[in-house]
């Protein structure tokens, strides 16, 4: 049952690896001679025995649990009363020690030695606190590091152990809340940017750990949840972290974790006592690692600029919206919070990044920018990646010192590696609505021979055409058992949609559209670029040459040349879709080898459009003016003195 629940919780998300793989792939190698010396020294000092860690009371805990099962009801009640009484006495002693001038733990303060309490029946108390059970393990791990330091000095090694294990909580440098774990591996020399370094900061944590006294799937799940939360908390606020380690222990079941910004994995279970030698090998490998091998990016310097000033304010955030009060608590809906995690939003700041394509001054600049975008997509193709979110706002351009246009293709949040085939689910619809490829929008392949043959026999209604095309693509995928995946041609189609969108969103500077002509222009653009829903006209604009030309004929006469260029590029994309999707090797990367080069040499070459494309300034298409009086506002406004006098006089007349 435990393994089944664990598999259901873990799932395929976090893979398990052997401890040997963990040591060889994540940590530096440890010389066998050094390991033997450290292990022998630990045995000589009785830190480790044949049964495992000498300070751990695993057998004592199991014995007390067995004795607890033999107790009668009266004995169990008497034992619990004694435990509560003993706990109150300990709390009083701790308070009295804190009030002494020397404080707890000083030389003048007598140290209390915890002894197992006895019940009236003479049996030891069966309860051992979790912290008392695992506190000796911190000292055991530090003993391994101390012996490693000593052996490294004897062997004249230049590196030394950089951290210590501690159980006390550490503070955060930022204003966010700190995250508390059961055990930490903390750097000896702090990397914190705040002075003084009197406290342990989360910037020094290289390994958080969670432990539980009992080994069951509930405790395993809780340990995993807390460990992942701690690692995510630290790495989200510290950009110098490339990866981190972790450890979870449930009674004697031990696992080591590896977390990077791209993947994570965990080792198989290791018995803390019976396989203590393997645990020592991991601690020793961590102790011999450098800062770089512990996951720190030394090319990034942590700095602190400015300070917190001003008065403190409280911001109230709205919670869940309610529809009313429920009298019966059984009618309350259960909110599954485990599947809803708060996200950290980031903002990328770039110096002199430039302007978006929404602000291009003329069509020549637009074509030059699109050429560089295709070139950037060619570089991504050579690396096996697709962008999946090409839009006017994700392309930034600026002029360099020589007056040349420099383009940045940004917002790589949805970049995906498609060079290697994977057995995965179908790609979800992703992209900006105005520029998303039609196949991505419908979620299926629309240009295969099967789709084209069925398209000729469809009802002439455009709405039915779109629905039938979408259904044909779905049926083809179900019949072939294949899945729809995003490919390189979809990014190129998005570039083409940017060109078309600009033509229908701009006018030559000084041109005026009014009345019915302006309404017709907005209606055509709304059919090709609906938001947020798709339309049949958008699909026909790409597939049907006559339909495309009829729409482009409504553009201003100054846009005839670039409109013809957009129509030719649309024909080329449609042809490539039909050719590639019928190839047996589709959608492998070899199918798209010449696409990018052909587009920026045959369609976006400056010698092709430099002398024929309209080079004048552009302005935005004006919105359709609102007919009739403007709607009344519901906002508050100030009432003038004259209005007050008129209102009071009217009331006086009514009273008369």
C-alpha positions as CSV (number, residue, x, y, z in Angstrom):
1,X,0.0,0.0,0.0
2,X,2.8,2.4,0.9
3,X,4.6,1.9,-2.4
4,X,1.4,2.3,-4.4
5,X,0.6,5.6,-2.7
6,X,4.1,6.7,-3.1
7,X,4.1,5.9,-6.9
8,X,0.8,7.7,-7.2
9,X,2.1,10.8,-5.5
10,X,5.5,10.9,-7.1
11,X,4.3,9.7,-10.5
12,X,6.6,10.2,-13.5
13,X,7.6,13.7,-12.4
14,X,10.7,13.0,-10.3
15,X,12.7,10.0,-11.4
16,X,14.5,7.7,-9.0
17,X,18.2,6.9,-9.6
18,X,20.7,4.7,-7.8
19,X,23.0,6.1,-5.2
20,X,26.0,5.2,-7.4
21,X,24.5,7.3,-10.3
22,X,23.9,10.2,-7.9
23,X,27.5,10.1,-6.7
24,X,29.0,9.9,-10.1
25,X,26.9,12.5,-11.8
26,X,26.3,15.1,-9.1
27,X,29.3,15.1,-6.8
28,X,33.1,15.1,-7.2
29,X,34.8,11.7,-6.9
30,X,36.3,10.8,-3.5
31,X,39.6,8.9,-3.3
32,X,39.1,5.4,-1.8
33,X,42.1,5.8,0.5
34,X,40.7,9.0,1.9
35,X,37.3,7.4,2.4
36,X,38.9,4.4,4.2
37,X,40.8,6.6,6.6
38,X,37.7,8.6,7.4
39,X,35.7,5.5,7.9
40,X,38.3,3.9,10.1
41,X,38.6,7.0,12.3
42,X,34.9,7.1,12.8
43,X,34.9,3.5,13.9
44,X,37.8,4.1,16.2
45,X,35.9,7.0,17.9
46,X,32.8,4.8,18.0
47,X,30.8,7.3,15.9
48,X,29.9,4.4,13.7
49,X,29.5,0.7,14.8
50,X,28.4,-2.5,13.2
51,X,24.7,-1.5,13.8
52,X,25.2,1.9,12.3
53,X,25.3,5.4,13.9
54,X,26.0,4.8,17.6
55,X,24.2,7.9,18.7
56,X,20.9,7.0,17.0
57,X,18.4,5.3,19.2
58,X,16.5,3.5,16.4
59,X,16.5,0.2,18.4
60,X,15.4,2.0,21.6
61,X,12.5,3.6,19.8
62,X,11.3,0.3,18.4
63,X,11.7,-1.3,21.8
64,X,9.6,1.4,23.5
65,X,6.9,1.0,20.9
66,X,6.8,-2.7,21.6
67,X,6.6,-2.0,25.3
68,X,3.8,0.4,24.7
69,X,1.7,-2.3,23.0
70,X,2.0,-4.4,26.2
71,X,0.7,-1.7,28.5
72,X,-2.7,-2.0,30.0
73,X,-5.2,0.8,29.8
74,X,-4.5,2.1,33.3
75,X,-0.8,1.9,32.8
76,X,-1.0,3.9,29.5
77,X,-3.2,6.5,31.2
78,X,-0.8,6.8,34.1
79,X,2.2,7.0,31.7
80,X,0.6,9.9,29.7
81,X,-0.1,11.8,32.9
82,X,3.5,11.4,34.0
83,X,4.7,12.6,30.6
84,X,2.5,15.7,30.7
85,X,3.7,16.5,34.3
86,X,7.4,16.0,33.2
87,X,6.9,18.3,30.2
88,X,5.5,21.1,32.4
89,X,8.4,20.7,34.8
90,X,10.9,20.9,31.9
91,X,9.2,24.1,30.6
92,X,9.4,25.7,34.0
93,X,13.1,24.8,34.2
94,X,13.8,26.3,30.8
95,X,12.0,29.5,31.7
96,X,14.0,29.8,34.9
97,X,17.3,29.2,33.0
98,X,16.5,31.9,30.6
99,X,16.0,34.4,33.5
100,X,19.4,33.7,35.0
101,X,22.1,36.3,34.2
102,X,24.4,33.8,32.6
103,X,21.7,32.4,30.4
104,X,21.2,28.8,29.3
105,X,24.2,26.8,28.2
106,X,26.8,28.9,30.1
107,X,29.5,27.6,32.3
108,X,27.7,28.6,35.5
109,X,24.4,27.1,34.4
110,X,24.0,23.4,35.2
111,X,23.3,21.3,32.2
112,X,20.3,19.0,32.3
113,X,20.8,15.5,31.2
114,X,17.6,13.9,29.7
115,X,16.9,10.5,31.0
116,X,14.1,8.3,29.9
117,X,11.1,8.7,32.3
118,X,9.8,5.7,34.2
119,X,6.1,4.9,34.6
120,X,4.6,3.4,37.7
121,X,4.9,0.0,36.2
122,X,8.6,0.5,35.8
123,X,8.5,0.6,32.0
124,X,10.2,3.3,30.0
125,X,8.1,6.0,28.4
126,X,7.3,5.0,24.8
127,X,7.4,8.6,23.5
128,X,10.6,10.0,22.0
129,X,10.3,13.4,20.6
130,X,11.3,13.8,16.9
131,X,13.9,16.4,17.5
132,X,15.4,14.4,20.3
133,X,15.5,11.4,18.1
134,X,17.3,13.1,15.1
135,X,19.5,15.7,16.9
136,X,22.4,13.2,17.3
137,X,22.4,12.7,13.6
138,X,23.5,16.3,13.0
139,X,26.5,15.7,15.3
140,X,27.3,12.4,13.4
141,X,27.3,14.2,10.1
142,X,29.5,16.9,11.4
143,X,31.9,14.2,12.8
144,X,32.2,12.9,9.3
145,X,33.1,16.4,8.0
146,X,35.6,16.9,10.9
147,X,37.4,13.7,10.1
148,X,37.4,14.6,6.4
149,X,39.0,17.9,7.2
150,X,41.7,16.2,9.3
151,X,42.4,13.6,6.6
152,X,42.6,16.3,3.9
153,X,45.1,18.3,5.9
154,X,47.2,15.2,6.5
155,X,47.1,14.4,2.8
156,X,48.1,18.0,1.9
157,X,45.0,18.6,-0.1
158,X,44.2,22.2,-1.0
159,X,40.5,22.0,-0.5
160,X,38.7,21.9,2.8
161,X,35.2,21.3,3.9
162,X,33.1,24.4,3.3
163,X,30.0,23.8,5.4
164,X,28.6,22.4,8.6
165,X,25.3,20.8,9.5
166,X,23.0,22.7,11.8
167,X,19.5,22.3,13.1
168,X,18.7,25.9,14.0
169,X,16.5,28.0,11.7
170,X,18.1,30.7,9.5
171,X,16.8,34.1,8.4
172,X,16.1,35.6,5.0
173,X,18.0,38.6,3.6
174,X,14.9,39.9,1.7
175,X,11.5,41.0,3.0
176,X,9.8,37.7,2.2
177,X,9.2,35.1,4.9
178,X,11.9,32.6,5.7
179,X,11.4,28.9,5.2
180,X,12.2,26.5,8.0
181,X,13.5,23.0,7.6
182,X,14.6,20.4,10.1
183,X,18.3,20.4,9.3
184,X,20.6,22.4,7.1
185,X,24.0,22.2,5.6
186,X,25.3,25.8,5.9
187,X,28.5,27.4,4.5
188,X,31.1,28.3,7.1
189,X,32.0,31.6,5.3
190,X,28.7,33.4,4.7
191,X,27.8,34.7,1.3
192,X,25.1,37.0,2.8
193,X,25.1,40.6,1.7
194,X,23.8,42.0,5.0
195,X,26.0,43.0,7.9
196,X,26.7,41.7,10.4
197,X,26.6,37.9,9.7
198,X,25.4,37.1,13.2
199,X,22.6,34.8,11.9
200,X,22.5,31.9,9.5
201,X,21.1,33.1,6.2
202,X,19.3,31.1,3.6
203,X,21.9,32.3,1.0
204,X,24.3,29.9,2.7
205,X,22.1,26.8,2.7
206,X,23.4,24.1,0.3
207,X,21.3,21.2,1.6
208,X,18.0,21.5,3.4
209,X,16.6,18.3,5.0
210,X,13.4,17.0,6.4
211,X,12.9,14.0,8.7
212,X,10.1,12.1,10.3
213,X,10.1,9.6,13.1
214,X,7.8,7.2,11.4
215,X,8.1,5.7,8.0
216,X,4.8,5.8,6.1
217,X,3.4,7.4,3.0
218,X,1.9,10.3,4.8
219,X,5.2,11.3,6.3
220,X,7.0,10.7,3.0
221,X,4.6,13.0,1.2
222,X,5.0,15.7,3.9
223,X,8.8,15.5,3.7
224,X,8.7,15.8,0.0
225,X,6.3,18.7,0.1
226,X,8.4,20.7,2.6
227,X,11.7,19.9,0.9
228,X,10.5,21.0,-2.5
229,X,9.0,24.1,-1.0
230,X,12.3,25.0,0.8
231,X,14.4,24.5,-2.4
232,X,12.0,26.4,-4.6
233,X,11.9,29.2,-2.0
234,X,15.7,29.5,-1.9
235,X,16.4,29.2,-5.6
236,X,13.6,31.6,-6.6
237,X,15.3,34.4,-4.6
238,X,18.9,33.6,-5.2
239,X,20.0,33.8,-8.9
240,X,23.5,32.5,-8.0
241,X,22.1,29.0,-7.5
242,X,22.5,26.6,-10.4
243,X,21.3,23.6,-8.4
244,X,20.9,22.4,-4.8
245,X,20.8,19.1,-2.8
246,X,18.4,17.8,-0.3
247,X,17.8,14.9,2.1
248,X,14.7,13.3,3.5
249,X,14.6,10.7,6.3
250,X,11.6,8.7,7.5
251,X,12.7,6.7,10.5
252,X,15.7,4.9,8.9
253,X,14.6,5.3,5.2
254,X,17.0,7.9,3.7
255,X,16.9,9.6,0.3
256,X,19.2,12.2,-1.3
257,X,17.8,14.7,-3.7
258,X,19.1,16.8,-6.6
259,X,17.3,20.0,-7.8
260,X,18.4,22.1,-10.7
261,X,16.5,24.8,-12.6
262,X,15.6,22.3,-15.4
263,X,15.2,18.9,-13.7
264,X,15.3,17.0,-10.4
265,X,15.8,13.4,-9.3
266,X,16.0,11.4,-6.1
267,X,18.0,8.4,-5.0
268,X,16.5,5.0,-4.1
269,X,16.0,4.3,-0.4
270,X,19.0,3.8,1.8
271,X,18.8,2.4,5.3
272,X,20.3,5.0,7.6
273,X,21.7,2.4,10.0
274,X,22.4,-0.8,7.9
275,X,23.8,1.2,5.0
276,X,25.5,4.0,7.0
277,X,28.6,3.5,4.9
278,X,26.8,4.7,1.8
279,X,25.4,7.7,3.7
280,X,29.0,8.6,4.8
281,X,30.1,8.4,1.1
282,X,27.6,11.1,0.2
283,X,28.5,13.3,3.1
284,X,32.2,12.9,2.3
285,X,31.6,13.7,-1.4
286,X,29.7,16.9,-0.4
287,X,32.5,17.8,2.0
288,X,35.1,17.6,-0.7
289,X,33.2,19.7,-3.2
290,X,34.0,23.3,-4.2
291,X,31.5,26.2,-4.2
292,X,31.0,25.6,-8.0
293,X,30.4,21.9,-7.4
294,X,27.9,22.7,-4.6
295,X,25.7,24.6,-7.1
296,X,26.9,28.2,-6.9
297,X,27.4,30.3,-10.0
298,X,30.5,32.2,-9.2
299,X,30.2,34.4,-12.3
300,X,27.3,36.3,-10.6
301,X,28.1,38.6,-7.8
302,X,25.5,39.2,-5.1
303,X,25.2,42.9,-4.2
304,X,22.9,45.0,-2.0
305,X,21.8,48.4,-3.2
306,X,19.7,50.9,-1.3
307,X,17.7,50.3,1.8
308,X,14.2,50.1,3.2
309,X,12.8,53.5,4.1
310,X,9.4,55.1,4.7
311,X,6.5,54.1,6.7
312,X,5.1,50.5,6.8
313,X,1.9,49.9,5.0
314,X,-0.5,47.0,5.1
315,X,-2.0,45.8,1.8
316,X,-5.1,43.8,1.8
317,X,-5.5,41.3,-1.0
318,X,-8.9,39.9,-1.9
319,X,-9.5,36.3,-1.1
320,X,-12.1,33.9,-2.6
321,X,-15.2,35.6,-3.8
322,X,-18.3,34.2,-2.1
323,X,-21.8,34.0,-3.4
324,X,-23.5,33.9,0.0
325,X,-23.6,32.2,3.4
326,X,-24.0,28.5,3.7
327,X,-25.9,27.4,6.8
328,X,-24.9,23.7,6.6
329,X,-21.2,23.0,6.6
330,X,-21.8,19.8,4.6
331,X,-22.7,22.0,1.7
332,X,-19.2,23.7,1.6
333,X,-17.1,22.8,-1.4
334,X,-13.7,21.3,-0.9
335,X,-10.9,23.4,-2.3
336,X,-8.0,21.3,-3.4
337,X,-5.1,23.6,-2.5
338,X,-2.4,21.1,-3.3
339,X,-3.0,21.5,-7.0
340,X,-2.8,25.3,-7.0
341,X,0.6,26.8,-6.3
342,X,1.5,30.4,-6.1
343,X,3.8,31.6,-8.9
344,X,6.7,34.0,-8.8
345,X,6.5,36.5,-11.7
346,X,9.7,37.8,-13.2
347,X,10.4,40.9,-15.3
348,X,13.3,40.9,-17.7
349,X,15.0,44.3,-17.9
350,X,17.2,45.0,-21.0
351,X,19.2,48.1,-21.5
352,X,18.5,49.8,-24.9
353,X,16.3,47.0,-26.0
354,X,14.4,49.0,-28.6
355,X,10.9,49.2,-29.8
356,X,8.3,46.6,-30.8
357,X,7.1,46.0,-34.3
358,X,3.9,47.7,-33.4
359,X,5.8,51.0,-33.7
360,X,7.7,50.5,-37.1
361,X,7.9,53.8,-38.9
362,X,7.6,52.3,-42.4
363,X,7.2,49.1,-44.3
364,X,10.9,48.8,-45.3
365,X,11.8,48.7,-41.6
366,X,9.2,46.0,-41.1
367,X,10.6,43.8,-43.8
368,X,14.2,44.3,-42.6
369,X,13.2,43.3,-39.1
370,X,11.2,40.2,-40.3
371,X,14.3,39.1,-42.3
372,X,16.4,39.1,-39.1
373,X,13.6,37.3,-37.2
374,X,13.7,34.5,-39.8
375,X,17.5,34.4,-39.5
376,X,17.1,34.0,-35.7
377,X,14.6,31.2,-36.2
378,X,17.1,29.5,-38.5
379,X,19.7,29.6,-35.7
380,X,17.1,28.1,-33.4
381,X,16.3,25.4,-36.0
382,X,20.0,24.5,-36.1
383,X,19.8,23.9,-32.3
384,X,16.6,22.0,-32.6
385,X,14.3,24.6,-30.9
386,X,11.0,26.3,-31.8
387,X,9.9,29.6,-30.3
388,X,6.1,29.0,-30.2
389,X,5.2,32.7,-29.4
390,X,6.3,34.9,-32.3
391,X,4.4,38.2,-32.1
392,X,4.9,41.9,-32.7
393,X,5.7,42.5,-29.0
394,X,8.3,39.7,-28.8
395,X,10.4,41.3,-31.5
396,X,12.4,44.4,-30.5
397,X,14.4,46.5,-32.9
398,X,16.7,49.5,-32.6
399,X,19.3,51.4,-34.6
400,X,23.0,50.9,-33.8
401,X,25.7,53.5,-34.0
402,X,26.1,53.0,-37.7
403,X,22.4,53.4,-38.4
404,X,21.8,49.7,-39.0
405,X,18.8,47.9,-37.7
406,X,19.4,45.4,-34.9
407,X,16.7,43.0,-34.0
408,X,16.2,41.0,-30.7
409,X,13.9,38.0,-30.7
410,X,12.9,37.9,-27.0
411,X,10.5,36.2,-24.6
412,X,11.9,32.6,-24.8
413,X,9.5,31.4,-22.1
414,X,7.8,28.9,-24.3
415,X,10.9,27.7,-26.3
416,X,10.8,23.9,-26.8
417,X,13.3,21.3,-27.9
418,X,11.8,19.3,-30.8
419,X,15.0,17.9,-32.2
420,X,14.5,14.6,-30.3
421,X,11.2,12.6,-30.6
422,X,9.5,12.1,-27.3
423,X,6.5,10.0,-26.2
424,X,4.5,12.8,-24.7
425,X,1.1,14.3,-24.8
426,X,-0.1,16.5,-27.7
427,X,1.2,20.1,-27.6
428,X,-1.3,22.5,-26.1
429,X,-2.4,25.5,-28.0
430,X,0.2,28.2,-27.3
431,X,0.9,31.6,-28.9
432,X,-0.5,35.1,-29.3
433,X,-4.0,34.9,-30.9
434,X,-3.4,37.3,-33.8
435,X,-0.2,35.5,-34.9
436,X,-0.7,31.9,-33.9
437,X,-0.5,29.4,-36.8
438,X,-3.8,28.0,-37.9
439,X,-2.8,24.4,-37.2
440,X,-1.8,25.3,-33.7
441,X,-5.1,27.2,-33.3
442,X,-7.2,24.2,-34.4
443,X,-4.9,21.6,-32.8
444,X,-4.4,19.3,-35.9
445,X,-2.8,19.0,-39.3
446,X,-4.8,20.7,-42.0
447,X,-2.7,20.3,-45.1
448,X,-2.3,16.6,-45.6
449,X,-3.6,14.9,-48.8
450,X,-6.5,13.4,-46.7
451,X,-7.5,16.8,-45.4
452,X,-7.3,18.4,-48.9
453,X,-9.4,15.7,-50.5
454,X,-12.2,16.0,-48.0
455,X,-12.1,19.8,-48.1
456,X,-13.3,19.7,-51.7
457,X,-16.6,18.0,-50.8
458,X,-17.5,20.2,-47.8
459,X,-20.5,22.4,-47.5
460,X,-19.9,25.9,-48.9
461,X,-20.6,27.5,-45.5
462,X,-17.4,28.8,-44.1
463,X,-18.3,28.0,-40.6
464,X,-18.9,24.4,-41.5
465,X,-15.7,24.4,-43.5
466,X,-13.7,25.3,-40.4
467,X,-15.5,22.8,-38.2
468,X,-15.0,20.0,-40.8
469,X,-11.4,20.8,-41.3
470,X,-10.8,20.7,-37.6
471,X,-12.7,17.4,-37.3
472,X,-10.8,15.9,-40.2
473,X,-7.5,16.7,-38.5
474,X,-8.8,15.1,-35.3
475,X,-10.0,11.9,-37.1
476,X,-6.7,11.6,-38.9
477,X,-4.8,11.7,-35.6
478,X,-7.0,9.2,-34.0
479,X,-6.8,6.8,-36.9
480,X,-3.0,7.1,-37.2
481,X,-2.5,7.1,-33.5
482,X,-0.3,10.1,-33.9
483,X,-0.2,13.4,-32.0
484,X,0.0,17.0,-33.1
485,X,3.3,18.7,-32.4
486,X,4.6,22.2,-33.0
487,X,7.1,22.4,-35.8
488,X,9.4,25.0,-37.4
489,X,6.9,25.9,-40.1
490,X,4.5,27.2,-37.5
491,X,7.0,29.8,-36.3
492,X,7.5,31.0,-39.9
493,X,3.7,31.3,-40.4
494,X,3.6,33.5,-37.4
495,X,6.2,35.8,-39.0
496,X,3.9,36.0,-42.1
497,X,0.9,36.8,-39.9
498,X,2.9,39.8,-38.5
499,X,3.4,41.1,-42.0
500,X,-0.4,40.7,-42.8
501,X,-1.4,42.2,-39.4
502,X,0.7,45.3,-40.0
503,X,-0.8,45.9,-43.4
504,X,-4.3,45.8,-42.0
505,X,-3.4,47.9,-38.9
506,X,-1.5,50.7,-40.6
507,X,-2.3,53.4,-43.2
508,X,0.0,55.7,-45.2
509,X,0.7,58.8,-43.2
510,X,-1.9,61.5,-44.1
511,X,-4.5,59.0,-45.5
512,X,-8.0,59.3,-44.0
513,X,-10.5,56.5,-43.8
514,X,-14.1,57.6,-42.9
515,X,-17.6,56.3,-43.0
516,X,-18.4,53.0,-44.6
517,X,-14.9,52.5,-45.9
518,X,-13.5,52.6,-42.4
519,X,-16.2,50.2,-41.1
520,X,-15.4,47.8,-44.0
521,X,-11.7,47.9,-43.2
522,X,-12.4,47.1,-39.6
523,X,-14.8,44.3,-40.6
524,X,-12.2,42.7,-42.8
525,X,-9.5,42.9,-40.2
526,X,-11.8,41.5,-37.6
527,X,-12.5,38.5,-39.8
528,X,-8.9,37.7,-40.4
529,X,-7.8,38.5,-36.8
530,X,-10.6,37.6,-34.5
531,X,-10.0,37.7,-30.8
532,X,-10.1,35.6,-28.8
533,X,-12.0,33.1,-31.0
534,X,-10.8,31.7,-34.4
535,X,-12.7,32.1,-37.6
536,X,-13.2,30.3,-40.9
537,X,-11.9,33.4,-42.8
538,X,-8.6,33.2,-41.1
539,X,-8.1,29.6,-42.3
540,X,-9.3,30.5,-45.8
541,X,-7.0,33.5,-45.9
542,X,-4.0,31.1,-45.7
543,X,-5.5,28.2,-47.8
544,X,-7.4,29.9,-50.5
545,X,-5.4,32.2,-52.8
546,X,-8.5,33.9,-54.3
547,X,-9.9,34.6,-50.9
548,X,-6.5,36.1,-49.8
549,X,-6.3,38.3,-52.9
550,X,-9.8,39.6,-52.4
551,X,-9.0,40.7,-48.9
552,X,-5.6,42.2,-49.9
553,X,-7.4,44.2,-52.6
554,X,-9.0,46.3,-49.9
555,X,-5.7,47.7,-48.8
556,X,-4.6,51.2,-49.8
557,X,-3.0,51.4,-53.3
558,X,0.3,52.3,-51.7
559,X,0.4,48.8,-50.2
560,X,-0.1,46.9,-53.5
561,X,3.5,45.8,-53.8
562,X,3.9,44.5,-50.2
563,X,0.4,43.0,-50.4
564,X,1.5,41.1,-53.5
565,X,4.6,40.0,-51.6
566,X,2.5,38.8,-48.7
567,X,0.3,36.8,-51.1
568,X,3.3,35.1,-52.6
569,X,4.7,34.2,-49.2
570,X,1.3,32.8,-48.2
571,X,1.3,30.6,-51.3
572,X,4.8,29.4,-50.5
573,X,3.8,28.5,-46.9
574,X,0.7,26.6,-48.1
575,X,2.7,24.7,-50.6
576,X,5.3,23.7,-48.0
577,X,2.6,22.6,-45.6
578,X,1.2,20.3,-48.3
579,X,4.6,18.9,-49.3
580,X,6.0,18.4,-45.8
581,X,3.0,16.9,-44.1
582,X,2.8,14.1,-46.7
583,X,6.4,13.1,-46.2
584,X,6.9,9.8,-44.3
585,X,9.6,11.4,-42.1
586,X,7.4,14.3,-41.1
587,X,7.7,16.1,-38.6
588,X,11.5,15.3,-38.2
589,X,13.8,18.3,-38.4
590,X,15.3,17.2,-41.8
591,X,12.1,18.1,-43.6
592,X,12.6,21.8,-42.8
593,X,16.2,22.2,-43.9
594,X,15.8,24.9,-46.6
595,X,12.7,26.7,-45.4
596,X,14.4,29.6,-43.6
597,X,17.1,30.2,-46.2
598,X,14.5,30.3,-49.0
599,X,12.3,32.8,-47.2
600,X,14.9,35.4,-46.3
601,X,16.7,35.1,-49.7
602,X,13.7,34.8,-52.1
603,X,11.0,36.8,-50.3
604,X,12.8,39.1,-47.8
605,X,15.8,40.1,-49.8
606,X,16.3,43.9,-49.9
607,X,17.0,43.8,-53.6
608,X,13.5,42.4,-54.1
609,X,11.5,45.0,-52.3
610,X,13.8,48.0,-51.7
611,X,12.6,49.9,-54.8
612,X,9.0,48.8,-55.1
613,X,7.7,48.7,-51.5
614,X,6.1,51.9,-50.1
615,X,8.7,53.7,-48.0
616,X,6.6,56.5,-46.6
617,X,5.6,57.0,-43.1
618,X,2.8,55.0,-41.4
619,X,-0.1,55.8,-39.0
620,X,-2.5,53.6,-37.2
621,X,-6.0,52.8,-38.5
622,X,-8.4,55.0,-36.5
623,X,-11.1,53.4,-34.5
624,X,-14.7,53.6,-35.6
625,X,-16.3,56.7,-34.0
626,X,-19.1,56.0,-31.5
627,X,-22.5,57.2,-32.8
628,X,-24.8,59.0,-30.5
629,X,-24.2,60.6,-27.1
630,X,-21.5,59.1,-24.9
631,X,-22.6,56.7,-22.2
632,X,-23.3,58.3,-18.8
633,X,-20.6,57.7,-16.2
634,X,-21.4,56.2,-12.9
635,X,-18.4,57.8,-11.2
636,X,-18.7,60.5,-8.6
637,X,-18.2,64.1,-9.5
638,X,-18.0,67.4,-7.7
639,X,-21.1,69.6,-7.7
640,X,-20.6,73.3,-8.3
641,X,-22.0,76.2,-6.3
642,X,-24.4,77.2,-9.1
643,X,-25.8,73.6,-9.4
644,X,-26.4,73.6,-5.6
645,X,-28.3,76.9,-5.8
646,X,-30.4,75.7,-8.8
647,X,-31.2,72.5,-7.0
648,X,-32.3,74.3,-3.8
649,X,-34.4,76.8,-5.7
650,X,-36.2,74.0,-7.6
651,X,-36.9,72.3,-4.3
652,X,-38.3,75.5,-3.0
653,X,-40.7,75.9,-6.0
654,X,-42.0,72.4,-5.5
655,X,-42.7,73.1,-1.8
656,X,-44.7,76.2,-2.8
